[in-house]
Amino acid sequence: MSKVYSNPRLTAVIEDWPLGASRRGPATFTIETHEKRGERAVRVTDGAPKTLTFARKMRIVDGDDGRTYIAALTAYGHISITRGDMKLREEAVFEQDPRYASLLALFK
């Protein structure tokens, strides 16, 4: 079943983020903008910042499963959804997908 994403934003602070082992703490998500490269997501916890590669546009979104995701409008025109831990791509949505128009609206 396809996930539904909502609440697009450029910054977010998640207070109870897993930091490893049994530790939890705050994680700050931001979207950086570069005039030539586009936008990229950055997550800062108690360690070094974690970044994604640049895309045309990016937004921090909430999934209907209660988790945080990063939505990216790629240079190729499809929408890529990455988990908040920034380790795995959750899905890619192409123009032929019926959800494409509603996901594209997240970037307005």
TORDO-66251 format. One line per field, with one value per residue (C-alpha): residue number from 1; x, y, z; residue in three letters. Coordinates in Angstrom, 2 decimals. Each point is the difference from the previous one (the first is absolute). Last residue first. Layout:
TORDO-66251
i NUM;... $
X X;... $
Y Y;... $
Z Z;... $
aa ALA;... $
//
This chain:
TORDO-66251
i 108;107;106;105;104;103;102;101;100;99;98;97;96;95;94;93;92;91;90;89;88;87;86;85;84;83;82;81;80;79;78;77;76;75;74;73;72;71;70;69;68;67;66;65;64;63;62;61;60;59;58;57;56;55;54;53;52;51;50;49;48;47;46;45;44;43;42;41;40;39;38;37;36;35;34;33;32;31;30;29;28;27;26;25;24;23;22;21;20;19;18;17;16;15;14;13;12;11;10;9;8;7;6;5;4;3;2;1 $
X 4.93;2.16;-2.68;-2.21;2.24;-1.16;-3.64;0.86;2.10;-2.56;-1.53;3.47;0.91;2.08;2.33;0.04;3.16;-0.20;1.45;3.55;2.25;2.57;-1.21;-1.29;-3.10;-0.85;0.39;-2.79;1.02;-2.26;0.65;1.04;3.52;1.67;-1.79;-2.96;0.95;-2.26;1.76;-1.82;-1.03;-2.06;-3.58;-1.17;-1.96;3.38;1.13;1.97;3.33;0.20;2.49;0.27;2.16;2.14;3.32;1.46;-1.09;1.74;0.86;1.50;2.72;-1.11;-2.45;-2.85;0.00;-1.96;0.58;-2.24;1.08;-1.14;1.10;3.52;0.37;-1.50;0.61;-2.86;0.25;-3.08;0.07;-0.54;0.93;0.18;-0.57;0.83;-0.23;2.55;-0.67;2.68;0.01;-1.29;-3.72;-1.92;-2.25;-0.01;-0.59;0.78;-1.20;1.01;-0.92;-3.57;-2.50;-2.81;-1.20;1.00;-2.31;1.53;-0.88;-1.28 $
Y 24.69;-3.10;-2.19;0.58;-2.39;-2.76;0.63;0.05;-3.19;-2.11;-1.45;-1.33;0.69;3.03;-2.15;-0.70;-1.46;-1.85;-0.41;0.96;-1.25;1.40;3.56;-0.88;1.98;-2.50;1.20;0.72;0.74;1.97;-0.29;2.90;-1.07;2.72;-1.48;1.39;-1.25;-1.04;-0.62;-2.21;0.11;-2.84;-0.07;-2.76;2.56;1.42;3.44;2.23;1.87;1.68;0.01;1.80;-0.28;-2.68;0.07;-3.09;-0.84;1.21;-1.36;2.49;-1.37;-1.34;1.08;0.29;2.11;-0.96;1.88;-0.12;1.34;2.75;1.22;-0.22;3.49;2.34;-2.37;-0.49;-2.02;-1.83;-0.54;-2.93;0.26;-3.21;0.07;-2.91;-3.74;-2.47;-3.75;-1.06;2.78;3.56;-0.80;3.31;1.19;3.79;0.10;3.53;0.98;2.47;0.59;-1.30;-2.30;-1.17;-3.05;-3.35;-2.92;-3.47;-2.46;-3.48 $
Z -3.78;0.58;1.63;-3.08;-1.94;2.34;-0.97;-3.70;0.18;1.88;-3.21;-0.98;-3.64;1.00;2.11;3.75;1.54;3.31;3.50;-0.90;2.75;2.44;0.60;3.51;-0.98;-2.74;-3.58;-2.50;-3.60;-2.31;-3.74;-2.21;-1.00;2.10;2.98;1.94;3.45;2.89;3.33;2.49;3.67;1.47;1.30;-2.40;-2.08;-0.91;1.12;-2.35;-0.12;-3.39;-2.84;-3.34;-3.12;1.65;1.86;1.63;3.53;3.13;3.47;2.47;2.29;3.35;2.71;-2.50;-3.17;-3.12;-3.26;-3.07;-3.37;-2.35;-3.43;-1.41;-1.47;2.63;2.90;2.46;3.20;1.33;3.74;2.39;3.67;2.03;3.76;2.32;0.51;1.30;0.27;-2.47;-2.57;-0.26;-0.39;-0.41;2.86;-0.50;-3.77;-1.18;-3.45;-2.68;-3.66;0.19;-1.68;2.36;-1.94;-1.50;-0.77;-0.26;-2.70;0.88 $
aa LYS;PHE;LEU;ALA;LEU;LEU;SER;ALA;TYR;ARG;PRO;ASP;GLN;GLU;PHE;VAL;ALA;GLU;GLU;ARG;LEU;LYS;MET;ASP;GLY;ARG;THR;ILE;SER;ILE;HIS;GLY;TYR;ALA;THR;LEU;ALA;ALA;ILE;TYR;THR;ARG;GLY;ASP;ASP;GLY;ASP;VAL;ILE;ARG;MET;LYS;ARG;ALA;PHE;THR;LEU;THR;LYS;PRO;ALA;GLY;ASP;THR;VAL;ARG;VAL;ALA;ARG;GLU;GLY;ARG;LYS;GLU;HIS;THR;GLU;ILE;THR;PHE;THR;ALA;PRO;GLY;ARG;ARG;SER;ALA;GLY;LEU;PRO;TRP;ASP;GLU;ILE;VAL;ALA;THR;LEU;ARG;PRO;ASN;SER;TYR;VAL;LYS;SER;MET $
//
